[in-house]
Amino acid sequence: MPDVIVDCAIYREGRRHECATDFSRALEAARAEGHSFLWLGMYEPTQHEFDQVSSEFGLHPLAVEDALNAHQRPKLEVYDDSLFMVLKPITYDVTADTVTASELMVFVGDSFVVTVRHGTASPLAAVRRRLEHHPEILRHGPGAVLYAVSDAVVDHYIEVAGELQVDLEELEAEVFAPIRRETRNTAAQIYAFKREVLEFRRATVPLADPMSRLQSPGVPFVHDHARPFFRDVGDHLTRANESVEGLDRLLSDILAAHLAQMGVRQNDDMRKISAWAALAAVPTLIAGIYGMNFRDMPELSWSLGYPMVLLTMAVIEVSLYRLFKRRGWL
């Protein structure tokens, strides 16, 4: 169990106090004191490890099931004794050009916050440190933790969107470069980029509805004064969603432009092949005619016949070459 519990602390008037080994007693103390709450952080607990937590905190069985099983969509569920929110923090590996989504579940009750992490991407440690340096925020209780966690996740969305925009500009410059390098499969690269953007959208787009609900009155365990702060998070989320939508549209346009360029280059190649084939066909035709073994053929007995045929071939070849060159076929 200690390996699963990442951090546990009681916050009285916004000040941290270390949690006892028995977190059930710590929860009772936080509820008895008032103006205090317990923040318990866990990392990938098993069902057996989470059973005691769920029973002590009175968590809803459906929320517990979602917290134990990853691969949830971002959502907000309201139960009688708690709120349950699912967030998907995002990390972007610039070297490998991959977007990785983790999962973060947040239980908010009257005097407690329980966070459950799945995956490596998580802003919780930094959020906890930042909040502990601002006890005036922690005085607002568990709702302040929910706001800070949501704000950190959404702000990182905007950072990742900026990094993706930089890589997209590099890809766009490569596609539209005057001199193309054929060492990479650009179409496959664009398609892989679209899959990363799709992974990003799965984290950001479904979160719009929970953010909208947190801005509305009547959500339990969220103070009315916190609604403007969640509205600010919602505005940042809207920016992130607009960015990811723009990235997806641009990638579709770049892919279409790349495929059109490939079609144009194939047509150019076919014109060049056809032009060279025509240049080779003329002397082949003339030589084939005079290669026929008929006795009575014109110019066979003429002493200037051979050089005249060669000259005719040369004139026709030069004329065709200039014609094809002028039309851009060569």
C-alpha positions in Angstrom: 0.0 0.0 0.0 2.8 2.6 0.7 4.1 2.1 -2.8 0.7 2.9 -4.2 0.2 6.0 -2.1 2.3 8.7 -3.7 1.5 11.5 -1.2 -0.9 12.1 1.7 -1.4 15.3 3.6 -4.0 17.2 5.6 -4.4 20.9 4.8 -5.6 23.1 7.6 -6.3 26.7 6.6 -4.2 26.0 3.5 -1.2 24.8 5.4 0.2 21.3 4.9 0.3 18.8 7.8 1.7 15.4 7.3 -0.8 12.6 7.1 -0.7 9.8 9.7 -0.2 6.2 8.5 -3.9 5.5 9.0 -5.5 7.8 6.5 -9.0 6.9 7.8 -8.2 8.6 11.1 -6.7 11.5 9.2 -10.0 11.8 7.3 -12.0 11.8 10.5 -9.8 14.5 11.9 -10.2 16.6 8.8 -14.0 16.3 9.0 -14.1 17.0 12.7 -11.9 20.1 12.6 -13.6 21.9 9.7 -11.7 24.2 7.3 -9.5 21.1 6.7 -9.3 18.5 4.0 -7.3 15.4 3.2 -5.5 15.0 -0.1 -4.6 11.4 -0.9 -2.6 10.7 -4.1 -2.4 7.2 -5.6 -0.6 5.6 -8.6 -2.2 2.7 -10.5 -3.8 0.9 -7.5 -5.2 -2.5 -7.8 -8.7 -3.3 -6.8 -7.6 -4.9 -3.6 -5.4 -1.9 -2.8 -8.3 0.5 -3.6 -11.0 -1.3 -1.6 -10.0 0.2 1.7 -9.8 3.7 0.2 -13.2 3.4 -1.5 -14.9 2.1 1.7 -13.4 4.7 4.0 -14.1 7.7 1.7 -17.5 6.4 0.6 -16.8 6.4 -3.1 -19.4 5.3 -5.5 -18.9 1.8 -7.0 -19.2 3.0 -10.6 -16.7 5.7 -10.0 -14.3 3.2 -8.3 -14.7 0.9 -11.3 -13.8 3.7 -13.7 -10.8 4.7 -11.6 -9.4 1.2 -11.6 -10.0 0.6 -15.3 -8.1 3.0 -17.5 -9.1 4.1 -21.0 -11.8 6.4 -19.9 -13.0 9.5 -21.7 -12.8 12.8 -19.9 -16.0 13.3 -18.0 -17.6 14.6 -14.8 -19.9 12.5 -12.7 -21.9 13.9 -9.7 -22.8 11.4 -6.9 -24.4 12.0 -3.6 -21.2 12.1 -1.6 -18.6 13.1 -4.1 -17.6 14.4 -7.5 -15.7 12.2 -9.9 -13.7 13.7 -12.8 -11.5 12.1 -15.4 -8.8 14.1 -17.1 -6.2 13.0 -19.7 -2.9 14.7 -19.3 -0.8 14.8 -22.5 2.9 14.5 -23.2 4.6 15.1 -26.5 7.9 13.5 -27.4 9.6 15.9 -29.8 12.3 13.5 -30.8 9.9 10.6 -31.6 7.0 12.9 -32.7 4.5 10.9 -30.5 1.6 12.1 -28.3 1.0 10.0 -25.2 -2.1 10.4 -23.1 -2.2 9.3 -19.5 -5.3 9.3 -17.2 -6.0 11.2 -14.0 -9.0 10.5 -11.9 -10.1 13.0 -9.2 -12.5 12.3 -6.4 -13.8 15.4 -4.5 -15.8 15.2 -1.4 -16.7 17.3 1.6 -13.3 17.0 3.3 -11.1 15.1 0.9 -9.5 14.8 -2.5 -8.4 11.5 -3.9 -6.4 11.5 -7.1 -5.6 8.3 -9.0 -3.0 8.3 -11.8 -2.5 6.0 -14.7 0.5 6.5 -16.9 3.6 8.6 -16.7 2.2 12.0 -17.7 0.9 13.8 -14.6 1.1 17.4 -13.3 0.1 16.5 -9.8 3.5 16.8 -8.1 4.1 20.3 -9.5 0.4 21.3 -8.8 0.7 20.2 -5.1 4.0 22.1 -4.7 2.6 25.2 -6.3 -0.6 25.1 -4.2 1.4 24.6 -1.0 3.2 27.9 -1.8 -0.2 29.6 -2.1 -2.2 28.6 1.0 -4.8 31.3 0.3 -5.9 29.1 -2.6 -5.9 25.9 -0.6 -8.1 27.6 2.0 -11.0 27.2 -0.4 -11.0 23.5 0.1 -11.1 20.5 -2.2 -12.7 22.5 -5.1 -9.5 24.5 -5.3 -7.5 21.4 -5.9 -9.9 20.3 -8.6 -9.5 23.7 -10.3 -5.7 23.7 -10.0 -5.4 20.2 -11.4 -7.7 21.0 -14.3 -5.9 24.3 -15.0 -2.5 22.6 -15.1 -3.7 19.9 -17.5 -5.4 22.3 -19.8 -2.4 24.8 -19.8 -0.2 21.9 -20.8 -2.6 21.2 -23.7 -1.8 24.7 -25.1 2.0 24.0 -24.7 1.7 20.7 -26.6 -0.4 22.4 -29.3 2.3 25.0 -29.8 5.0 22.2 -30.1 2.8 20.4 -32.6 2.3 23.7 -34.6 6.1 24.0 -34.8 6.5 20.5 -36.2 3.6 21.1 -38.6 5.3 24.1 -40.0 8.5 22.1 -40.6 6.5 19.4 -42.3 4.7 22.0 -44.4 8.0 23.5 -45.5 9.3 20.0 -46.4 6.2 19.3 -48.5 6.3 22.6 -50.4 10.1 22.8 -50.7 11.3 23.6 -54.3 13.8 20.7 -54.2 12.2 17.6 -52.7 14.1 15.0 -50.8 12.8 11.5 -51.6 14.4 9.8 -48.6 11.3 9.8 -46.5 7.8 8.7 -47.1 6.0 12.0 -46.7 2.5 10.7 -47.0 3.1 8.1 -44.2 4.6 10.9 -42.1 1.6 13.1 -42.6 -0.8 10.3 -41.8 1.2 9.4 -38.6 1.0 13.1 -37.6 -2.8 13.0 -38.1 -3.0 10.0 -35.7 -1.1 12.0 -33.1 -3.4 14.9 -33.5 -6.4 12.5 -33.2 -4.9 11.2 -29.9 -4.7 14.8 -28.8 -8.3 15.5 -29.7 -9.5 12.5 -27.7 -8.1 14.2 -24.6 -9.3 17.8 -25.2 -12.6 17.7 -27.0 -14.6 15.6 -24.5 -13.4 17.8 -21.7 -15.4 20.7 -22.9 -18.7 19.5 -21.4 -17.3 18.8 -17.9 -15.7 22.3 -17.9 -19.0 23.8 -18.9 -20.8 22.0 -16.1 -18.2 23.2 -13.5 -18.9 26.8 -14.6 -22.6 26.3 -13.9 -24.2 26.8 -10.5 -25.4 23.9 -8.4 -22.4 21.6 -8.7 -21.8 20.2 -5.3 -18.4 20.6 -3.5 -17.6 23.5 -5.8 -18.0 26.9 -4.3 -19.9 29.6 -6.3 -16.8 31.8 -6.1 -14.8 29.1 -8.0 -17.0 29.3 -11.1 -15.0 32.3 -12.7 -11.8 30.3 -12.3 -13.3 27.2 -14.0 -14.6 29.7 -16.7 -11.0 30.7 -17.2 -10.0 27.1 -17.6 -12.8 26.6 -20.1 -11.5 29.5 -22.1 -8.0 28.0 -22.2 -9.6 24.6 -23.2 -11.4 26.4 -26.0 -8.1 27.7 -27.3 -6.6 24.3 -27.1 -9.5 22.8 -29.0 -9.4 25.5 -31.7 -5.7 24.8 -32.1 -6.1 21.1 -32.5 -9.0 21.6 -34.9 -6.7 23.9 -37.0 -3.9 21.4 -36.9 -6.2 18.6 -38.2 -7.5 20.8 -41.0 -4.0 21.9 -42.0 -2.8 18.3 -42.0 -5.7 17.3 -44.3 -4.8 20.2 -46.6 -1.1 19.3 -46.6 -1.9 15.7 -47.3 -4.2 16.7 -50.2 -1.6 19.1 -51.6 1.1 16.4 -51.3 -1.0 13.9 -53.2 -1.7 16.5 -55.8 2.0 17.1 -56.1 2.6 13.4 -56.5 0.1 13.3 -59.4 1.7 16.3 -61.1 5.1 14.8 -60.8 3.8 11.5 -62.2 2.3 13.3 -65.1 5.7 15.1 -65.7 7.5 11.8 -65.6 5.0 10.3 -68.1 5.5 13.3 -70.4 9.3 12.9 -70.2 9.0 9.1 -70.9 6.7 9.8 -73.8 9.0 12.4 -75.2 12.1 10.2 -75.0 10.1 7.3 -76.5 9.1 9.6 -79.4 12.7 10.6 -79.9 13.8 6.9 -80.0 10.9 5.9 -82.3 11.8 8.1 -85.2 15.2 6.6 -86.0 13.9 3.2 -85.1 11.1 3.6 -87.7 13.4 4.9 -90.5 16.1 2.2 -89.8 13.4 -0.4 -89.7 12.0 0.6 -93.1 15.4 0.6 -94.7 16.3 -2.6 -92.9 13.7 -4.6 -95.0 15.4 -6.9 -97.5 13.4 -5.9 -100.6 15.3 -5.6 -104.0 13.5 -2.6 -105.4 13.5 0.0 -102.7 14.1 3.8 -103.3 17.6 5.2 -102.6 19.2 1.8 -102.2 21.5 2.4 -105.1 21.9 6.1 -104.5 25.4 6.9 -103.3 24.1 9.8 -101.0 21.3 7.7 -99.6 23.0 6.7 -96.4 24.2 10.1 -95.3 20.9 11.6 -96.4 19.0 9.2 -94.2 21.3 10.0 -91.2 20.8 13.7 -91.9 17.0 13.3 -92.0 17.1 11.4 -88.7 19.2 14.1 -87.1 17.0 16.9 -88.3 13.8 15.2 -87.1 15.4 14.4 -83.8 16.6 18.0 -83.2 13.2 19.3 -84.2 11.4 17.0 -81.8 13.8 17.8 -79.0 13.3 21.5 -79.4 9.6 21.1 -79.6 9.4 19.0 -76.4 11.8 21.3 -74.6 9.7 24.3 -75.5 6.6 22.7 -74.1 8.4 21.6 -70.9 8.3 17.9 -71.6 12.0 17.5 -71.3 
